[in-house]
Every structure is written in structure tokens, then in C-alpha cells.
Amino acid sequence: MSVQTEQGSPKLPELKVNVATPANPVVGRVVESRQVTRGGRKSASFVRHVSFDVSGTPLAGSFRAGQSFGVLPPGTDERGKPHKLRLYSLACPSTGDDGEGNVVATVCKRVIDEHWETHKLFLGVASNYICDLQPGDEALLTGPSGKRFVLPEDPSKHDYIFFATGTGIAPFRAMVMDLLQAKADSRIVLIMGSPYTTDLLYDDEFTKWASECSNFRYLTAISREYVPEAGASKIYVQERLKTNADELVPMLMNPRTLVYVCGIAGMEVGIIRLMADLLPEDVLSQYVTVKDGAGPIALIDRKEFGRQVRAGSRLFLEVY
Ligand code: A2P
């Protein structure tokens, strides 16, 4: 069974969703919690890979790379209502962190901020709950959710360019692992953006896989630091389309290639604008559709972008 999406889109697999609901969550036992930044931090971000054993529950074996699962934080909000469910992207392959479909994992960044009115410390409820969990602790989980931001039914028919910023890396760690484990006949380029090199997530893993697998390329885009050895300095992910145009433009031109984007809202604007610069109209129209009368992509205002420009058959967007 498969899901046919937009005309010309690759066939997507039929996926299970909501086998565990907020009314009927499953209990996951924390297996592991580890920091996934490089260490020697320059910015104040704390990001952890947290995995949960869900063996024996309906969630076990029911998820796919690109989907999310829900976490129900304990306690109540300021109005006395139970905290709402939060969705987190799976950061593990479709076979789970254990290889048997029994351990789901996500990557979670602590939200640490200031209340703008009272200027008191604000701690994100779910993110700090998850990052505080210790191995052996139990948490209530739901899901999976999402049907569209996944690899096609037949992954080997395609090549992939993945653009991630921050924790938007989660689905791509999952998808890259699926593709490499299946020895898919695909060329895979992952472009990861972060403020400093010390904020890169899973950098050691991606570097290792890129050195071992000739079909996997790992590029970084560091926005606040000069990194001459990476061949580019103080750049956003989309600028890799220019610095590495020799390899990326032929890939974009090739009908096999699919582009996936996950991370900070607005990142898709820069990526699509550069694609519009680099690609002929007939190829660009496979990645994006522009509303009649909207005019050239380069002139569409950032605020209007979501209304005027939509993902086409070869582009998958998940920005938040
Ligand atoms: P910056 O914050 O320096 O402007 P994180 O989630 O760890 O904060 O990382 C998000 C990364 O995405 C940062 O490097 C951030 O750069 C970058 N970024 C911010 N806005 C955009 C955008 N519109 N397009 C691409 N990258 C962006």
C-alpha cells in the first residue's frame, strides 16, 4: 500500500499513526540520555539524545523515520489543566535505536528563556522534563504521527539533499541511518546549520559515516564563526548551494533527487530563493509551485512567502 501525494510526487509508504493516544498513552522507560553537541560549548544550548524502551507496547515496531512521537509531561499548567502533549521528531532509524523497533529516540534542546513581561526565568516545560530524565525513569508517550515527511516507498529510486538547522537534524539522522543500513543505491547529501561548530549535533557520527560511506556527503554551515577549513565561513545552509554548486546543482537538476528541509521557520525561504536563482523554470517548478500572479520568487516578500509559494512534488518541508 502507498500514499500518492501531489502529482508527480514519489509514492510514500502507508504508515501507522496514533497507535498510542493521549487518552491511552504507552509507558516508555528511558534507556539513554546523552549530550549530542560537540562539547566546549560557545553558546548556551543544551541538547540531548534521549531514548525510550517501548517494547511490549503498540508503539514498538510501528514507527518510521521522519515521523514524530508525543510526550506527555507530568503536572499541570498555570490554569490547573494537565500539560499538553508535545511532539518530538524521531531521531532513530525505523528499526529504533536497538535495531529491533523497541527503542524510540529524539533529540531535545532545553528551552531556557526570560518571561518578556516579568523578566523572570522561563524554563520550557516539556524540553526540560525530557532533558532531566534519567535512565530507568518512565514517561508517557503517544504516536506515531506524520505521514508526509518520510522517505519514499522505494528509497533507492532517489537521491537526497537534506537541509537541517538545529534540532531539525532529528528526522535526517533517522533517514540517513535507514538509507545507509539498507545500503540504498542513493546519493545522500546532508547540510547541517548551527551557530557555532560546538553546536553541531551528532557531528561525530555524521563525520564517521561520511568517511565510511562513499554515497554519503556531510556539509556544515556555521553562521556565527569563521571556519576556513570547512571551505566557507559564517553562512546559512542555503549558501552551500553556491559554495558547492558543482556537486549540488547537477543533483538538483537530476530527476532522481528529492529535497527535504527541516528546522527553523523561514529557512525554506532562503533555500527556495537560491534554487530559483540556480535552476531553470521547468526544473524549479518540480520543487515549488508559485501562486498565479505572485511574480518572480526573488521579489516575493518573506511574510507573503508561505501564502504564495508551496512545496512541489520533489520538496518536503517541515519548519517550525
Ligand atoms: P543565527 O542564529 O546565527 O542567525 P540553533 O537551532 O542551534 O539555534 O541553530 C539554528 C541555525 O539556523 C543557526 O545557525 C541560525 O543562525 C540559522 N538560521 C537562522 N535563521 C535562518 C534562516 N532564515 N535560514 C537559514 N538558517 C537560519
Residues whose N, C-alpha, C, O or C-beta is under 5 A from the ligand:
A	BS01	A2P	T165 G166 T167 G193 S194 P195 D199 A221 S223 R224 Y236 V237 I264 G266 M267 G270
